[in-house]
Amino acid sequence: MARISKEELVKLQKNLKTDAAIGAKYGITRQAVHQLRVKYGIDYNRKKNLDRDQKIVGQYKKGKTGADIAKDIDLSISQIYRVIKKYSKGKAAKRGRRRK
């Protein structure tokens, strides 16, 4: 695993935002960065998630389907609908193609 100090990891989190981006810089996996955060007792970047979640809900309210949003944001469709349900009143209706 890469040798990243606690202080350095905190700085990287502020600049690069995601574990995946930090991992790419050091040639390690996102999971390895996550393990370092757990080891050092550093919480994940909540602001990044809030910004992403607001973007998802905004696109959904404009009429985009969960599948289209998932492609744009690079998340699974189920995660998109979890976010929509969390920030919307009531249940999020799936607005995609129906299977026959």
MMTF fields as JSON, N, C-alpha, C and O atoms, coordinates in Angstrom:
{
  "mmtfVersion": "1.0.0",
  "mmtfProducer": "UNKNOWN",
  "numBonds": 399,
  "numAtoms": 400,
  "numGroups": 100,
  "numChains": 1,
  "numModels": 1,
  "chainsPerModel": [1],
  "groupsPerChain": [100],
  "chainIdList": ["A"],
  "bondAtomList": [4, 2, 8, 6, 12, 10, 16, 14, 20, 18, 24, 22, 28, 26, 32, 30, 36, 34, 40, 38, 44, 42, 48, 46, 52, 50, 56, 54, 60, 58, 64, 62, 68, 66, 72, 70, 76, 74, 80, 78, 84, 82, 88, 86, 92, 90, 96, 94, 100, 98, 104, 102, 108, 106, 112, 110, 116, 114, 120, 118, 124, 122, 128, 126, 132, 130, 136, 134, 140, 138, 144, 142, 148, 146, 152, 150, 156, 154, 160, 158, 164, 162, 168, 166, 172, 170, 176, 174, 180, 178, 184, 182, 188, 186, 192, 190, 196, 194, 200, 198, 204, 202, 208, 206, 212, 210, 216, 214, 220, 218, 224, 222, 228, 226, 232, 230, 236, 234, 240, 238, 244, 242, 248, 246, 252, 250, 256, 254, 260, 258, 264, 262, 268, 266, 272, 270, 276, 274, 280, 278, 284, 282, 288, 286, 292, 290, 296, 294, 300, 298, 304, 302, 308, 306, 312, 310, 316, 314, 320, 318, 324, 322, 328, 326, 332, 330, 336, 334, 340, 338, 344, 342, 348, 346, 352, 350, 356, 354, 360, 358, 364, 362, 368, 366, 372, 370, 376, 374, 380, 378, 384, 382, 388, 386, 392, 390, 396, 394],
  "bondOrderList": [1, 1, 1, 1, 1, 1, 1, 1, 1, 1, 1, 1, 1, 1, 1, 1, 1, 1, 1, 1, 1, 1, 1, 1, 1, 1, 1, 1, 1, 1, 1, 1, 1, 1, 1, 1, 1, 1, 1, 1, 1, 1, 1, 1, 1, 1, 1, 1, 1, 1, 1, 1, 1, 1, 1, 1, 1, 1, 1, 1, 1, 1, 1, 1, 1, 1, 1, 1, 1, 1, 1, 1, 1, 1, 1, 1, 1, 1, 1, 1, 1, 1, 1, 1, 1, 1, 1, 1, 1, 1, 1, 1, 1, 1, 1, 1, 1, 1, 1],
  "groupList": [{"groupName": "MET", "atomNameList": ["N", "CA", "C", "O"], "elementList": ["N", "C", "C", "O"], "formalChargeList": [0, 0, 0, 0], "bondAtomList": [1, 0, 2, 1, 3, 2], "bondOrderList": [1, 1, 2], "singleLetterCode": "M", "chemCompType": "L-PEPTIDE LINKING"}, {"groupName": "ALA", "atomNameList": ["N", "CA", "C", "O"], "elementList": ["N", "C", "C", "O"], "formalChargeList": [0, 0, 0, 0], "bondAtomList": [1, 0, 2, 1, 3, 2], "bondOrderList": [1, 1, 2], "singleLetterCode": "A", "chemCompType": "L-PEPTIDE LINKING"}, {"groupName": "ARG", "atomNameList": ["N", "CA", "C", "O"], "elementList": ["N", "C", "C", "O"], "formalChargeList": [0, 0, 0, 0], "bondAtomList": [1, 0, 2, 1, 3, 2], "bondOrderList": [1, 1, 2], "singleLetterCode": "R", "chemCompType": "L-PEPTIDE LINKING"}, {"groupName": "ILE", "atomNameList": ["N", "CA", "C", "O"], "elementList": ["N", "C", "C", "O"], "formalChargeList": [0, 0, 0, 0], "bondAtomList": [1, 0, 2, 1, 3, 2], "bondOrderList": [1, 1, 2], "singleLetterCode": "I", "chemCompType": "L-PEPTIDE LINKING"}, {"groupName": "SER", "atomNameList": ["N", "CA", "C", "O"], "elementList": ["N", "C", "C", "O"], "formalChargeList": [0, 0, 0, 0], "bondAtomList": [1, 0, 2, 1, 3, 2], "bondOrderList": [1, 1, 2], "singleLetterCode": "S", "chemCompType": "L-PEPTIDE LINKING"}, {"groupName": "LYS", "atomNameList": ["N", "CA", "C", "O"], "elementList": ["N", "C", "C", "O"], "formalChargeList": [0, 0, 0, 0], "bondAtomList": [1, 0, 2, 1, 3, 2], "bondOrderList": [1, 1, 2], "singleLetterCode": "K", "chemCompType": "L-PEPTIDE LINKING"}, {"groupName": "GLU", "atomNameList": ["N", "CA", "C", "O"], "elementList": ["N", "C", "C", "O"], "formalChargeList": [0, 0, 0, 0], "bondAtomList": [1, 0, 2, 1, 3, 2], "bondOrderList": [1, 1, 2], "singleLetterCode": "E", "chemCompType": "L-PEPTIDE LINKING"}, {"groupName": "LEU", "atomNameList": ["N", "CA", "C", "O"], "elementList": ["N", "C", "C", "O"], "formalChargeList": [0, 0, 0, 0], "bondAtomList": [1, 0, 2, 1, 3, 2], "bondOrderList": [1, 1, 2], "singleLetterCode": "L", "chemCompType": "L-PEPTIDE LINKING"}, {"groupName": "VAL", "atomNameList": ["N", "CA", "C", "O"], "elementList": ["N", "C", "C", "O"], "formalChargeList": [0, 0, 0, 0], "bondAtomList": [1, 0, 2, 1, 3, 2], "bondOrderList": [1, 1, 2], "singleLetterCode": "V", "chemCompType": "L-PEPTIDE LINKING"}, {"groupName": "GLN", "atomNameList": ["N", "CA", "C", "O"], "elementList": ["N", "C", "C", "O"], "formalChargeList": [0, 0, 0, 0], "bondAtomList": [1, 0, 2, 1, 3, 2], "bondOrderList": [1, 1, 2], "singleLetterCode": "Q", "chemCompType": "L-PEPTIDE LINKING"}, {"groupName": "ASN", "atomNameList": ["N", "CA", "C", "O"], "elementList": ["N", "C", "C", "O"], "formalChargeList": [0, 0, 0, 0], "bondAtomList": [1, 0, 2, 1, 3, 2], "bondOrderList": [1, 1, 2], "singleLetterCode": "N", "chemCompType": "L-PEPTIDE LINKING"}, {"groupName": "THR", "atomNameList": ["N", "CA", "C", "O"], "elementList": ["N", "C", "C", "O"], "formalChargeList": [0, 0, 0, 0], "bondAtomList": [1, 0, 2, 1, 3, 2], "bondOrderList": [1, 1, 2], "singleLetterCode": "T", "chemCompType": "L-PEPTIDE LINKING"}, {"groupName": "ASP", "atomNameList": ["N", "CA", "C", "O"], "elementList": ["N", "C", "C", "O"], "formalChargeList": [0, 0, 0, 0], "bondAtomList": [1, 0, 2, 1, 3, 2], "bondOrderList": [1, 1, 2], "singleLetterCode": "D", "chemCompType": "L-PEPTIDE LINKING"}, {"groupName": "GLY", "atomNameList": ["N", "CA", "C", "O"], "elementList": ["N", "C", "C", "O"], "formalChargeList": [0, 0, 0, 0], "bondAtomList": [1, 0, 2, 1, 3, 2], "bondOrderList": [1, 1, 2], "singleLetterCode": "G", "chemCompType": "PEPTIDE LINKING"}, {"groupName": "TYR", "atomNameList": ["N", "CA", "C", "O"], "elementList": ["N", "C", "C", "O"], "formalChargeList": [0, 0, 0, 0], "bondAtomList": [1, 0, 2, 1, 3, 2], "bondOrderList": [1, 1, 2], "singleLetterCode": "Y", "chemCompType": "L-PEPTIDE LINKING"}, {"groupName": "HIS", "atomNameList": ["N", "CA", "C", "O"], "elementList": ["N", "C", "C", "O"], "formalChargeList": [0, 0, 0, 0], "bondAtomList": [1, 0, 2, 1, 3, 2], "bondOrderList": [1, 1, 2], "singleLetterCode": "H", "chemCompType": "L-PEPTIDE LINKING"}],
  "groupTypeList": [0, 1, 2, 3, 4, 5, 6, 6, 7, 8, 5, 7, 9, 5, 10, 7, 5, 11, 12, 1, 1, 3, 13, 1, 5, 14, 13, 3, 11, 2, 9, 1, 8, 15, 9, 7, 2, 8, 5, 14, 13, 3, 12, 14, 10, 2, 5, 5, 10, 7, 12, 2, 12, 9, 5, 3, 8, 13, 9, 14, 5, 5, 13, 5, 11, 13, 1, 12, 3, 1, 5, 12, 3, 12, 7, 4, 3, 4, 9, 3, 14, 2, 8, 3, 5, 5, 14, 4, 5, 13, 5, 1, 1, 5, 2, 13, 2, 2, 2, 5],
  "groupIdList": [1, 2, 3, 4, 5, 6, 7, 8, 9, 10, 11, 12, 13, 14, 15, 16, 17, 18, 19, 20, 21, 22, 23, 24, 25, 26, 27, 28, 29, 30, 31, 32, 33, 34, 35, 36, 37, 38, 39, 40, 41, 42, 43, 44, 45, 46, 47, 48, 49, 50, 51, 52, 53, 54, 55, 56, 57, 58, 59, 60, 61, 62, 63, 64, 65, 66, 67, 68, 69, 70, 71, 72, 73, 74, 75, 76, 77, 78, 79, 80, 81, 82, 83, 84, 85, 86, 87, 88, 89, 90, 91, 92, 93, 94, 95, 96, 97, 98, 99, 100],
  "secStructList": [7, 7, 7, 7, 7, 2, 2, 2, 2, 2, 2, 2, 2, 2, 2, 2, 7, 1, 2, 2, 2, 2, 2, 2, 2, 2, 6, 7, 7, 2, 2, 2, 2, 2, 2, 2, 2, 2, 2, 2, 6, 7, 7, 7, 7, 2, 2, 2, 2, 2, 2, 2, 2, 2, 2, 2, 2, 2, 2, 2, 2, 6, 6, 7, 7, 2, 2, 2, 2, 2, 2, 2, 2, 6, 7, 7, 2, 2, 2, 2, 2, 2, 2, 2, 2, 2, 2, 1, 1, 1, 7, 7, 7, 7, 7, 1, 7, 7, 7, 7],
  "xCoordList": [0.847, 0.0, 0.896, 1.986, 0.443, 1.209, 1.388, 0.527, 2.496, 2.755, 2.226, 2.873, 1.053, 0.418, 0.158, -0.492, 0.666, 0.455, -0.978, -1.681, -1.385, -2.733, -2.938, -3.97, -1.961, -2.064, -2.153, -2.929, -1.335, -1.333, -2.675, -3.186, -3.236, -4.521, -5.638, -6.521, -5.607, -6.611, -6.505, -7.522, -5.276, -5.076, -5.557, -6.209, -5.224, -5.641, -7.156, -7.724, -7.807, -9.263, -9.889, -10.902, -9.294, -9.819, -9.631, -10.497, -8.492, -8.191, -8.826, -9.461, -8.66, -9.101, -10.513, -11.118, -11.04, -12.42, -12.696, -13.216, -12.376, -12.813, -11.649, -10.494, -11.991, -10.991, -10.43, -9.242, -11.283, -10.847, -9.795, -8.808, -10.001, -9.045, -7.716, -6.649, -7.782, -6.563, -5.823, -4.603, -6.564, -5.968, -5.294, -4.207, -5.94, -5.372, -4.046, -3.113, -3.971, -2.74, -1.58, -0.44, -1.866, -0.819, -0.723, 0.116, -1.566, -1.52, -2.026, -1.563, -2.989, -3.606, -5.118, -5.638, -5.808, -7.251, -8.004, -7.471, -9.236, -10.139, -10.299, -10.346, -10.382, -10.554, -9.346, -9.503, -8.15, -6.941, -6.964, -6.564, -7.429, -7.548, -8.589, -8.392, -9.689, -10.726, -10.144, -10.414, -9.352, -8.739, -7.812, -7.758, -7.087, -6.231, -7.07, -6.713, -8.186, -9.059, -9.579, -9.621, -9.976, -10.47, -9.346, -9.56, -8.158, -6.998, -6.684, -6.393, -6.744, -6.418, -7.615, -7.458, -8.802, -9.995, -10.515, -11.078, -10.328, -10.776, -12.11, -12.243, -13.096, -14.412, -14.369, -13.467, -15.343, -15.391, -15.883, -16.382, -15.743, -16.067, -17.577, -18.073, -18.293, -19.752, -20.225, -21.257, -19.482, -19.887, -19.933, -20.825, -18.965, -18.944, -20.212, -20.814, -20.615, -21.82, -23.064, -23.967, -23.129, -24.285, -24.411, -25.507, -23.289, -23.305, -23.786, -24.618, -23.256, -23.645, -25.127, -25.826, -25.608, -27.004, -27.953, -28.999, -27.592, -28.427, -28.472, -29.51, -27.362, -27.312, -28.231, -28.941, -28.22, -29.067, -30.537, -31.3, -30.941, -32.349, -32.772, -33.887, -31.894, -32.206, -32.447, -33.389, -31.601, -31.773, -33.051, -33.741, -33.362, -34.578, -35.824, -36.781, -35.805, -36.96, -37.14, -38.251, -36.051, -36.13, -36.628, -36.824, -36.837, -37.418, -36.476, -36.888, -35.225, -34.29, -34.609, -35.055, -34.384, -34.633, -33.465, -32.36, -33.746, -32.696, -31.544, -30.384, -31.856, -30.821, -29.921, -28.702, -30.519, -29.727, -28.834, -27.675, -29.391, -28.608, -27.455, -26.334, -27.733, -26.702, -25.527, -24.372, -25.815, -24.745, -23.928, -22.7, -24.623, -23.944, -23.055, -21.935, -23.55, -22.867, -21.939, -21.08, -22.099, -21.303, -21.583, -20.671, -22.886, -23.361, -24.343, -24.803, -24.659, -25.655, -27.049, -27.286, -27.952, -29.326, -29.971, -30.699, -29.711, -30.315, -29.818, -30.587, -28.551, -28.021, -28.68, -28.966, -28.921, -29.596, -30.969, -31.338, -31.727, -33.072, -33.048, -33.978, -32.005, -31.87, -31.702, -32.308, -30.875, -30.647, -31.933, -32.292, -32.626, -33.87, -34.892, -35.56, -35.015, -35.973, -35.599, -36.477, -34.314, -33.841, -34.186, -34.558, -34.069, -34.252, -35.605, -35.901, -36.418, -37.738, -38.801, -38.611, -39.901, -41.017, -41.73, -41.997, -42.033, -42.696, -41.7, -40.49, -42.228, -41.368, -41.033, -41.836, -39.86, -39.439, -39.982, -39.739, -40.712, -41.249, -40.16, -39.483, -39.99, -38.992, -39.544, -40.609, -38.801, -39.238, -38.376, -37.84, -38.234, -37.416, -38.258, -39.488, -37.592, -38.313, -38.906, -38.315, -40.057, -40.684, -40.322, -40.294, -40.048, -39.754, -41.053, -42.028, -41.047, -42.266, -42.196, -43.129],
  "yCoordList": [-1.175, 0.0, 1.242, 1.225, 2.292, 3.525, 4.137, 4.003, 4.796, 5.453, 6.88, 7.775, 7.062, 8.376, 8.698, 7.926, 9.841, 10.22, 10.715, 11.028, 10.775, 11.241, 12.673, 12.984, 13.534, 14.94, 15.059, 15.849, 14.254, 14.274, 13.786, 14.331, 12.763, 12.227, 13.251, 13.358, 13.999, 15.046, 16.112, 16.554, 16.528, 17.523, 16.995, 17.708, 15.735, 15.136, 15.063, 15.273, 14.766, 14.679, 16.029, 16.091, 17.104, 18.444, 18.809, 19.441, 18.408, 18.769, 17.833, 18.289, 16.536, 15.566, 15.039, 14.46, 15.231, 14.893, 13.403, 13.022, 12.544, 11.144, 10.199, 10.483, 9.07, 8.029, 7.507, 7.199, 7.408, 6.912, 7.838, 7.365, 9.151, 10.113, 10.06, 10.145, 9.922, 9.81, 8.524, 8.527, 7.436, 6.158, 6.21, 5.663, 6.869, 6.982, 7.745, 7.411, 8.761, 9.556, 8.714, 8.883, 7.815, 7.005, 5.589, 4.806, 5.255, 3.925, 2.829, 1.69, 3.184, 2.207, 2.236, 3.133, 1.269, 1.19, 2.145, 2.63, 2.394, 3.203, 2.562, 3.251, 1.23, 0.51, 0.693, 0.791, 0.738, 0.944, 2.323, 2.473, 3.324, 4.671, 4.664, 5.285, 3.962, 3.843, 3.208, 3.672, 2.155, 1.491, 2.438, 2.407, 3.275, 4.267, 5.271, 5.635, 5.716, 6.655, 6.034, 6.693, 4.762, 4.06, 3.94, 4.179, 3.57, 3.416, 4.725, 4.718, 5.846, 7.148, 7.817, 8.861, 7.232, 7.809, 9.046, 9.944, 9.091, 10.232, 9.876, 8.822, 10.752, 10.513, 10.836, 11.533, 10.328, 10.598, 12.019, 12.689, 12.461, 13.829, 13.97, 13.726, 14.355, 14.454, 15.554, 15.403, 16.654, 17.756, 17.31, 17.705, 16.483, 15.973, 15.184, 15.33, 14.34, 13.538, 14.409, 14.14, 15.438, 16.327, 17.039, 17.142, 17.53, 18.191, 17.23, 17.586, 16.014, 14.994, 14.663, 14.555, 14.502, 14.144, 15.239, 14.943, 16.493, 17.602, 17.633, 17.939, 17.321, 17.262, 16.155, 16.348, 15.001, 13.874, 14.249, 14.035, 14.807, 15.173, 16.249, 16.207, 17.21, 18.262, 17.713, 18.123, 16.786, 16.185, 15.361, 15.347, 14.676, 13.852, 14.734, 14.396, 15.857, 16.776, 17.406, 17.789, 17.514, 18.06, 17.03, 17.345, 15.779, 14.771, 13.697, 12.832, 13.728, 12.684, 11.378, 11.382, 10.274, 8.966, 8.593, 9.121, 7.676, 7.198, 6.572, 6.738, 5.852, 5.205, 6.245, 6.074, 7.323, 8.377, 9.094, 9.398, 9.358, 10.015, 9.107, 9.573, 7.812, 6.851, 6.861, 6.786, 6.953, 7.002, 8.286, 8.261, 9.414, 10.712, 10.783, 11.29, 10.279, 10.424, 9.243, 9.327, 8.159, 6.939, 6.273, 5.94, 6.089, 5.336, 4.289, 4.351, 3.34, 2.34, 2.969, 3.958, 2.386, 2.89, 2.796, 3.701, 1.705, 1.56, 2.641, 3.125, 3.023, 4.093, 5.423, 6.227, 5.66, 6.889, 6.975, 8.02, 5.879, 5.9, 5.982, 6.525, 5.455, 5.621, 7.094, 7.587, 7.797, 9.224, 10.005, 10.868, 9.708, 10.412, 10.197, 11.14, 8.976, 8.667, 9.391, 9.861, 9.481, 10.126, 11.615, 12.144, 12.291, 13.737, 14.186, 15.381, 13.27, 13.619, 13.167, 12.195, 13.858, 13.429, 12.295, 12.369, 11.259, 10.109, 9.24, 9.458, 8.259, 7.328, 7.867, 8.559, 7.548, 7.92, 6.89, 5.692, 7.372, 6.473, 6.23, 7.166, 5.002, 4.693, 5.127, 4.681, 6.002, 6.523, 5.979, 6.756, 4.725, 4.14, 3.259, 3.314, 2.464, 1.519, 0.425, 0.003, -0.021, -1.133, -2.424, -2.497, -3.43, -4.742, -5.445, -5.335, -6.167, -6.893, -8.315, -9.083],
  "zCoordList": [0.0, 0.0, 0.0, 0.571, -0.626, -0.72, 0.663, 1.533, 0.849, 2.126, 2.043, 1.499, 2.589, 2.615, 4.078, 4.783, 4.535, 5.931, 6.124, 5.163, 7.377, 7.7, 7.201, 6.606, 7.445, 7.034, 5.511, 4.974, 4.835, 3.371, 2.819, 1.841, 3.448, 3.003, 3.181, 2.33, 4.273, 4.502, 3.412, 2.879, 3.076, 2.014, 0.661, -0.102, 0.377, -0.888, -0.99, -2.061, 0.126, 0.125, -0.204, -0.901, 0.29, 0.013, -1.457, -2.061, -2.03, -3.415, -4.437, -5.389, -4.245, -5.25, -5.007, -5.91, -3.812, -3.429, -3.245, -2.196, -4.209, -4.128, -3.841, -4.16, -3.231, -2.987, -4.305, -4.402, -5.314, -6.624, -7.238, -7.803, -7.131, -7.687, -6.933, -7.542, -5.621, -4.816, -5.185, -5.349, -5.313, -5.685, -7.042, -7.222, -7.999, -9.344, -9.311, -10.041, -8.469, -8.368, -7.835, -8.268, -6.903, -6.283, -6.844, -6.4, -7.806, -8.405, -7.487, -7.546, -6.631, -5.734, -5.948, -6.611, -5.393, -5.6, -4.68, -3.682, -5.041, -4.222, -2.844, -1.825, -2.834, -1.574, -0.653, 0.564, -1.226, -0.423, 0.231, 1.385, -0.504, 0.057, 1.174, 2.219, 0.947, 1.975, 3.244, 4.352, 3.08, 4.237, 4.994, 6.224, 4.266, 4.921, 5.716, 6.837, 5.129, 5.846, 7.136, 8.174, 7.069, 8.256, 9.289, 10.477, 8.829, 9.717, 10.446, 11.642, 9.724, 10.305, 10.982, 11.614, 10.858, 11.476, 10.757, 11.384, 9.446, 8.637, 7.996, 7.375, 8.147, 7.561, 6.064, 5.599, 5.322, 3.885, 3.624, 4.529, 2.409, 2.026, 1.813, 0.713, 2.838, 2.773, 1.819, 1.166, 1.735, 0.87, -0.589, -1.339, -0.983, -2.353, -2.642, -3.706, -1.684, -1.868, -1.922, -2.714, -1.102, -1.101, -2.446, -2.996, -2.975, -4.288, -5.369, -6.203, -5.348, -6.323, -6.2, -7.207, -4.969, -4.739, -5.227, -5.805, -4.996, -5.472, -6.999, -7.586, -7.631, -9.091, -9.607, -10.593, -8.946, -9.338, -9.233, -10.175, -8.096, -7.885, -8.88, -9.399, -9.149, -10.114, -11.51, -12.188, -11.942, -13.262, -13.324, -14.344, -12.233, -12.188, -12.277, -12.973, -11.575, -11.605, -12.983, -13.351, -13.745, -15.102, -16.104, -17.278, -15.635, -16.51, -17.007, -17.779, -16.586, -17.005, -16.296, -15.149, -16.969, -16.354, -15.438, -15.558, -14.531, -13.64, -14.4, -14.023, -15.471, -16.281, -16.95, -16.998, -17.465, -18.106, -17.095, -17.378, -15.912, -14.861, -14.437, -14.233, -14.306, -13.898, -14.874, -14.454, -16.168, -17.171, -17.032, -17.115, -16.818, -16.7, -15.458, -15.521, -14.344, -13.054, -12.778, -11.9, -13.508, -13.33, -11.985, -11.228, -11.712, -10.552, -11.051, -12.191, -10.204, -10.59, -10.565, -9.871, -11.322, -11.374, -9.997, -9.589, -9.279, -7.952, -6.993, -6.163, -7.093, -6.238, -6.592, -5.705, -7.874, -8.298, -7.645, -7.108, -7.687, -7.109, -5.585, -4.99, -4.941, -3.486, -3.139, -2.188, -3.916, -3.687, -3.922, -3.121, -5.011, -5.33, -4.223, -3.799, -3.76, -2.697, -1.405, -0.681, -1.116, 0.111, 0.135, 1.182, -1.003, -1.046, -1.59, -1.582, -2.054, -2.581, -1.606, -0.876, -1.593, -0.753, -1.458, -2.657, -0.723, -1.324, -2.054, -1.993, -2.74, -3.467, -4.844, -5.47, -5.296, -6.644, -7.619, -7.48, -8.596, -9.623, -10.654, -11.078, -11.051, -12.074, -13.424, -13.85, -14.086, -15.374, -16.498, -17.288, -16.585, -17.643, -18.532, -18.508, -19.3, -20.152, -19.297, -18.302, -19.686, -18.979, -19.679, -20.908, -18.889, -19.466, -19.761, -19.018, -20.855, -21.242, -20.794, -21.029]
}
